[in-house]
Amino acid sequence: MKNKVRIIPFQVVEQLNQFNEIPQGVALIGAEEVWKQTKGQGITVAVLDTGCEVTHPDLQERIMGGRNFTHDDQQNPDVYQDYNGHGTHVAGTIAAAHNGTGVVGVAPEVNLLILKVLDENGSGQYEWIIQGINYAIKQKVDIISMSLGGPSDVPELHETIQSAVEQNILVVCAAGNEGDGESSTDEFAYPGSYNEVISVGAVDLEKRSSIFSNSNNEVDVVAPGEKIVSTYLNGKYAALSGTSMATPHVAGALALIKVVSNETFGRELTEPELYAQLIRRALPLNESPREVGNGFVHLTIVEKLLREVQRQMILEVMG
């Protein structure tokens, strides 16, 4: 396990001092309509990344705690500050609270457990990630979000993820940014390519597959991953691109789906059942499933289809 794992490569498009609107990615997946029912309260999402800027005004109320597994800060386990920016950006897409100004995440009332498994350079050891996942399992989180990866298939990492899924924890991972724009070629990154995880590819804000997004037969869904505005270092904001940015959209979406589905069925749904609920909310795209999986995550597509069916039935009765 000496091989290193890194943040999925990403591009900083623009840094912003201020921002005060709902990010396009959050709007595109239909999160606003679900907020009438829930904003994710009671759900805990573990973010395994470069840490988080714990004092960011849009995030500080959402962070329930965390732990550092890296060598940063003299390996102090209680200091999980982000010196890179990647983890803070991911956390904001999931749960930024939008306190009058700033951005809002997909599920702005979830609890965030910040598990720092990548250092200030965005690099980490597989051992740190395994420790982070095991810690998340012990804390009984609902969802694990990992915008990280490497080329090596590490059996110990795979087994740890399997253990999390067996305990009904949804594990969401970035598919990777080694794509060449050709759907016929395979690009695998781990843990995103494990069958047990929910592998997330990226599309642009027009729902077109991103050239950099990995294509393979393990991609489950896609979400916005280009020019995504979210929280960043020093209390600021930034627009970033990458499958790293698509992944937290799906992690946040699953938080909302879990609350809505459990209330609908009157019981706690299992991990496979919640995965099925996610796929029900995937809008088919006219591209290869190797690039977009089951499609683009849209939280209200089910309701819209039902309304359309009802409309057609009424027209048939009237006609």
N, C-alpha and C positions, 0 to 999 in steps of 0.2 A: 504493500500500500504506500510505497514511497513516491509513486507518480503523483503529480500535482493536478488539482482541479482549479478552474478559474471561473470568474464571472463569464457568462456568455458574452463575447465581444459586442460592444454597443457603440453607437455614435452619439456624441453630444451635438445636437443640431444648433441649439441656442440656449444661452443662460439669460434669465429674466429676473429683474429685481422685484417686480410686482406682477400679480395676475389676479383676476377677480371674475372668473366665470367657470361654468362647468366644462371641464376638458372634453374635447370632441370624442375621444375614445369612450369615455363614460357615457356620454349621450348616445353614441352609436349603438351600444349594446342594450339600450333600453332600460338602464338602471333607474332613471327618474320615475318611471311609471310604477316600478315595484316599491319605491320608497313610501307610497301611500299605504302599503301593507307592512313593510319592515325595512329597516336600514341595517339589519344584521345583528341586532342586539342579542346578547347571550352566546354568540359564536366567537371562538378563539382561533385566530390564524397565526401559525408559527411562520415567521419569515427567516429563512436561512440564507444569509447574504453577508454583506460587508458591515453589518450593524445598522444603526439608525441615528440620525441627529435627534436626540431625545428632547431637546429644547425647542424644536421647530414648532411654531405656534399652531400649525395645522395637524400636528401629530402627537404632541405631548399628552393630550387627554386620552388618547387611544392606546398608549403603551402601558400594558399591565405588568411588564417586567422583561427580563432577558438574561442572557448569559454569554460570556465571551469564551470561545474555544481556541482562539488564535494566540500568537505570541505578542500581539499588540498590547500596549500598556502593561508591560512586564507580566503578561499572562494573567492579569487580574480578572477573575471570572465575573466580577460584578461591574466591569466597565465595558459596555458594548457600543461605545460611540463609533459613528461612521466617519472615517477620514477619506473616503473614496467618493461617495455620492450615490453610487449605484443602489445600495440598500435603502437609502432614504427615499429615492425616487420610486422604487418598487413599493415600499410601504405606503407612500402617498396615494398611489393608484388604487391600492386595496382599500384604504381607510381614512384618508385625509378628511378632517372634520369641517373645513370651511367655516372658520369662526368670524364671519362678517366679511373677510377678504380672503384671498388665496384660492386654493383649489379644493375640490371635493372628490373623495374616492368613490369607488363602486358601492362599497358597504360602509358608510361613514360612522356606524355605531358598533362595529366589531371590536373585539379586544385583540391587540397585537402582542405576540410574544416574540421578542427580537433575539434571534440566536445568531451570533456572529461567528461564522465558520470560514470567512474569507478575510484576509488582512487588508491593510490600507492600500496595498497594490492590487487588490482584487484576486489574490492567489491564496490557495489553501491546500490542505492535505485531506485525502479521503477519510482519514481517521477522524478529523475534526467534524466532517459532515455526518459520519456515522454516529459520533457522540451527540451531535445536535439533534439528529432524528430520534435517537433513544431518549434524549431529554424531553423532546416534544411528546413522545409517547407517554412518558411518565407523568407529564403535565396534563394529559388527556385533552389535547387540542383537537379541534374538529378538522382543521385543514393545515397542510404543510405546503408552503410555496417556495420553490427553488428555481431561481433564475441563474443557474450555474451549470457547469458541465465540463467534461473532458473526453478524450478519445478512448479511455480504457474502461472495459467492462470488468468491474471489480466485484467478485462474488459476495464479499462481506457487505458491500453497499447494497447490492441487490437483495440480499437476505434481510437486511434491516428495513428496507422499504416494504418488502413483503410482510414483515411483522407489523408495520404500521397499518397497512391496508387490511390485514386480518383483524385489526382492532377498530375497523370502520373509520379510519382516518383517510380523508381524501388527499392524495399526494399529487400536486400540480407542478409540472416541470417544463422549462423552455425546451423547444425542439432543437435549437441551435442555429447558429448563423453562418454555417459553412456552405449554404446553398449556392448553386451555380445557375439558377434560373431554368434548369432542365428537370422536368418532373420524372424523367426516366432514370435518372442517376440517384444513387443512394448516398446520403450523408448522415452518419450516425454520431450522436453525442450521448454521453451517459451522465446522469440517470434518465435523461429525457427519452431514451429509446427503449427503456424497460416496459414490457407490456402492462405491468401493474400500475404505472403512473398515468396521469392524464397529460399527454404530450401536446404542447401548444405551439402552433406555428403563427406566423405574423402575416397580416395584410395591411395595406395602406388605408388611408381614410376614405378611399373609394371602394373598399373591399376587394382590391386586387392583390393577389399573392405577392408578397415581398420577394425580390430576387434573392436576398440573402437567406431566406428561411429554408431550413433543411427539408428535403423531401425524402420520405421513406414510408414503409407500410405500418409504422407505429404512430403517425400523427393522428391525433383524435379530433381536435378542433382548431380553429384559428380565431384570432382577436386582433384589435388594432395594435400595431407595433411600429408605426412610423410617425415621427414628429409628435410624440406623446408628451404632453406637459404634465409635470407633477412636482412634488416637493424636492428640494435640493439642499446643498450645504449652506450654512450661514443664514438660515431662515429665508432662503431665496427659492427660485423655481427654475426649471430647465426643461427644454424639449429634447427628448432622447429617442433613438430608434434602435430596434432589435427585438428578437423574440423574448428577451428579458422583459420588455415592456408589455408584450402581449400576455405573458403568463399571469401577472397580478390582476389583469382584467378578469381572467377566468377564476382565479382564487376568490376574488370579491364576489363574482357572480354566483359561485357555489355557496358562499355564505348566505346570500339572499335565497337561493334555491332551497337550501336546507331548512331554513326557517319556514318558508311558504309550504314546502312539501310535508314537513312534519305536522304542521297545523292542518293541512288538507286531509292527511291520512290518519291523523290522531294518534300517531306513534312515531318512534324514532326509526327512520329509514336506514337500511344498511348501506354500506359503501357502493355495492353494485346497483342498488336501487337509486341512489343519488346520482350515480354516473348515468343511469338511464334517463333520469330527469334532465340532466344537462344535455344529453344528446337530443332529447325531444325539443330542446330550445336551440338547436343548431340549424341555421338557415342554409340550405344547399346552395353551393356556388358552382358556376359553370367552369370548374377547373378540376384537375386530376385529384382524386382522394389522397394521392401520395403527397400532395402539397397542402391540401386544405382539410383532410380527414373527412369528418361528417359535416363540416361546414362552419359558418360564422356564428358565434354565440350571440343570440339575441333573446333577452329575458322575457319578452312578451310575444314572441312569435306564435306560441301555442294559443294564446287568447285571440290573437288576430286571425289565425286560421279558423278557430271555432266560430268567430263572428262572421267570417266569410261563408262558412258552411251554412250557418243559420240564415244568412241573407239569401243564399241561393235556394234554400228550402222554402223560404217565404215567397220568393219570386215564382217558384214552381207551383206553389199552392195557388197564388194569385193568377198565374198565367194559364 
